[in-house]
């Protein structure tokens, strides 16, 4: 037996026609890209998202994450002083322009990494935390393993070219979501438009920050071998999208690719809360319990990312449980719920007990238990 709950029943007959009105994702210059919703992990558009490539300064997303985590664990403080070595002072590429032998706070070095894309700042924090850039890269790879970034390997904290330094659009998106969710205060720095250190004012290389107020990160990168790369994120209302574009053809193309992906996602898709944690979806009969009926709901809030017309045709289908025997603990899994459009299951979740139900007294519960087993036997036979 299945109970069906319909969302937007009035529009259900228009479903196929409405979907056809949505255009294909934009054509990009990037050879590898991914657009997804940060909350539901719904992939809206992708191309070669599992293809390994060099990372350039996108690497610094992980560098910043490791530093933030070390601070969170109490191994480091924002006001800790870091001595700048000759090696870090001489680091090539984009720089914060720290001076050899000086001491710089962790906070300023983080600003140098995130806003100015400073390779010297990345080197300094790596040496301070792990002793060397290489040893810091080992730590980065341990974090990557914990995050299940299966196609990622780091060789340095800067993103300077190395044949064994690579990742994929999919892994970079996972990393970016972890940064947004785990360390929101650190993530806020990625939206800072400029930073001045040593009397040198530098602008954030992510020029999308000036073009769209909803865009608040994340990082650009470029080397000859990696091409022009970008990870961008924007939040409009309760919906956050992450766009990863790798190996775009030029700096302008990189910005255009990211902007096109984000605009496409927000225009044609929405992310909505469908159910709240423990919201009653169905009920089940209880045998030998202190109550006869138990409400069931999801164990956590449920969100879906769909095209806007698809929400009008969404069906919630419950696989009806024949009954359960007490005692029952709150959170016990007792049923399942499918989210369906046009007979296609998009997502399935468990339905759990929204409250605890104790057993009746011994005598009452014994008689009801016998009745429950007899009932279950005949009902199962009927279903089969």
N, C-alpha and C positions, 0 to 999 in steps of 0.2 A: 504494500500500500504506500502511496506517495502523496504527500500534501504539497500543493504548489501555491506559492505566494507570488503575485505578479506586481512588478513596479511599472507604472505607466501603461496599464492595459489598453487604454484608449488608443495609444499610438502603435500598438504591437504590429498591426498589419502594414505599417509604413517602414518597418525595419530594413528590409533588403534595399528598398529604394533610397532610404536615407544614407545608408552606408556607401552607396555608389556615388554619392555627391562629394565624398571626401577625396581630394586629389592625392596622388602619390607623393611621398616625401621629396624634398628638393634635391636637385642634382648638385653635388659638391665637388670641389677640386681635391679634397682630402682623399687619400687612398684607403684610409681606415677611419671609421667613426662609429659613434654610438650615442644615442639619445634615450634617456630613461628617466622615469619618475623616481625620486629619491626615497619616497615612502613605500610604494608598492613594488618597486623594482621592475615595473612594467617597461619592457623595451619597446619604444615607439618607432625607432628607426635605427638600422645598423648596416654596416658594410665592412666586411673583413675585420670584425671586432675582436677576433681571436688571433689576428696576425701579429707576430712579434715585430717590434720596431724599436729603434733608439728613442730615448725620452727627452734628451736635452734638459732644460730647466724644470720641466714638469716633475722631474725627480724630487725637487724641493718640497713638493707636497708631503712626501714621506719623511723627508728631513725635518720639516716643521712638526709633523705628527709625533715623531720619536722624541723631539725636544719637549713638546707639550706633555707627553706621557711621562717623561722623566721628571718634569716639574710636578705633575700630579702625584707621582709616587713618592715625592719628597727627596729625590736624589739631587735636585737642582732647584735653585730659586731664581726668580726674575732679576733680583738685584745681585746675584752672584757675579763676580768679576772674572773675565776670561782673558788670559794673556795671549797676545797675538804673536805667533811664531813667524820666522822669516819665510817659511814655506807657504803659509797662508797669505802673507803679505804679497808674495810673488805670484799667487794663483792667477791664471789667465782668465779671460772672458769678462762677463759683467761683474762689477765689483761695488762694494760699499765704500771702499777707500779707507779701510782701517790701516793704522800705521804699526809697523813692526815694533814690538816691545811695549806697546801701550796695553792698558787693560780696559776692556769694554764690557758693559753689563750684558747679561743674557737677553734682557728685554730689548736692548738696542740691536743686538745681533739678530734677533728674531725679526725685527722690523727690516733690517738689512736684507735678510733672506727673502722675506715675503714680499715686501714692497719694491725693493731695489734689485732683487734677484742676485744678491751678492754671493759670488763663489768664494770670496775671501771669508765672508761671515759664515758660510756653510762649513768651510774647512776649519775655522776656529772652534765652532761648537762641536764639530765631530772630534777634533783632537781633545777638547776639554772633557767630553763625555766618555770617549772610548780609547783615547791615547793616540789614535791615528785615523786617517780617513778610511783606510782599508778595514781596520777593526770596527769602525762605525758602520761600514757597509755590511759587515757580518751581522751586526745588530739590526740593521734595516731589513735584512733578509729573514731574520727571526720574526720580526713584526709581520713581514709579508706572508710568512708561513702561517702565523696565527690568524691572519685575515683571509687565508685560503686564496691568495693571489698565486695561482698555480703556474702561470706563464710569465713570471716576473723574476728578475735577478738584478741586484744592485752591486756595483763595483765602487761607487763613490757617492758622496752626498750632494754633488753639484750637477751631475748630468753631463759632464764632459765626456766626449766619445770614448767608448770602450766596447769591443766586440761582444763582451759578455755582460753588458749593461743594457737591459731591454725590458719591455713589458708589452701589454696589449691594451686596446681601448677598453675592453671589458674589465680588466684588472684595475686600471686607473680609475674607472668609474666607481668600483667597489671601494678603493682607497679613499676617494673623495667623499663618498657618503659617510665612511667611518669618521673622517675628520669633521664633517659638518655635525654629525650626531654626538660624537664623543667629546669634542673640544670646541664648543660653539664660541667661546671667548677668543680662542686662537683663530678660529675661522673668520671672525669679524675683522681681523687685521688684513685679510686678503681684499677687503673692500676699501682700504685706505688708499687714497689717490696719490699721496706723495710723502716723502720722508727726507728730512735734512740731517746729515751727519757730517761732522768735520767741515762745516760751512759749505757743503756740497748738497744742493737740492736735486733730488731725482724723482721723476714721476713714475707711478706704477705703469708697467709695460702693458697692462690690460686696458686698452683704450675703450673697451666696451663699458667700463665703469662710468664714463662721461656721456655715453649714448643712451643708456637705459637705466633708470633708477632701480628697476627690479633685479638687475644683474649685480651680484655682490661677490663675485670671484670667478675663476680661482687662479689660474696660472698659465702663463705663456712659456714657450720654449723654442729655441732654434739652434741648430748646428747644421753644417753642410750635409752631414750624413743622415740626420733625422728629419730634415726639412722644417717647415713651420708647424708647430704644434700648439694646441690650446685645450685647456679644460675650463669650461665656463659653467656657471650655475646662476639660476635666477629663481626668485620666488614671487609668485603672484597669487594673492590670497593665501590659501592653505596648500597650494601646489608648488613643489620645488622640482625643477628639472635640472639634470646634469647632462651636459653635452661635451663629448670628447672628440676632438678632431686631430688626426695625426697625419703628418706629411702633406700639408696643404702646399699649394704651389708658390705662394708669396705671403708677405705679411698682411696685405690687404685681403687676399683670398682667405687667410686664416680667420680674420675677423668676420668676413662675409659668411663663411661656412658656419661658424658658431651661431651667428645671429639668425641665419636662416633656419637652423635646426630648432633653436629655442622658440622662434616665432611660430613655426609650424606646430610644434608640440602644444603650445598654449592656445593656439587658435582652434585646433580641431579636437583636442583631448581635455578631459577634466579628471581630477582625482576627488572622489567623494567618500565620506564615511557612510557605509551601508548599514552597519550594525555597531552598537556599543557593547562593551564588555558586559556579559551577563544579561544583556537585553533578551527578554523572552521571545523565542522564535517558535517553539512548539512545547508540548508537554508529554509526559509519559505516566501511565498508571503505575502505582507503587503497591506492592503486596507486602503484607506483614510489617507495615511501617506506621509511624505515628501520624502520617498524613497519607491520603490516598492518591494524590496527584502531585507531580513534581515538574516545575517549569525548567526548560532547557534553553541555553543560550551559548554564544561564543565565549571562549576563555580570554579573548582580548578584542579590542576594537578591530573592525574589519573595514579596510579601504579597498577600493577598486579604481583603476585608471582605465577609462574607456573613451571611445569617441563619444561626442555629446549625444548623438541620436541613439547610441546603444543603451544608454541608461533607460530610455523609454521602453525597451524590450527585455529588460533583465528579469529573469525568473529565479526565485529561490525555491529549491526542491529539497524537501526533508524526507529522508528514508525513515519511515515511522517505526519506532521500536515497539515491540509487542507488550512490553511491561518489564519492570525490574523488581527485584526483591531487596528490601531493606536489610541491613543498614546501608545508607548511601552517604558518601562524603561530598562536600562541596568541591566542585572541580572534577569529579569523576566523569570520564567520557562515556556517554550513553547513546549517542546517535551521531549522524553526520548531516551536513548541509552542502548542497551543490549550487553554484552560481552558474546559470545556464542562459545562453543566447542562441536562438535558432538550433536547439537541440545539441549545441556544443558546450561542454563543460569548461568553464574558464578557470574555476577554482573550487576546491573542496576543503571544508574545514570540519573539525569535530564540534559537536554540541555537548556541553557539559552541564552537570547539575549546578543550578544557581544557588542552592542552599543545601544544608545537611539535613537528612531525615534519619531518625533513630528507629530501631526496631520496636515493635509492640512487646507486651509481656510474653513470656515463654509460651504459654498455652495458646494465646491468640495467634502468635506468629507461627507456631507449629502448624495449626490448622490451615492458615492462609498460605503457608509455604507449600503444603501438599496441593492446595488448590492451584497455586501458581504453576507448579510443575505439570499438573494435569492440563491446565489451560495452555501452557507453552507447547506441550506435546501435540495437542490437537490443532492449534493454530499453525504450528510449523508444518504439520502434515497438510493442512489446507493450502498453505503458501506453496509447498512443493507440488 
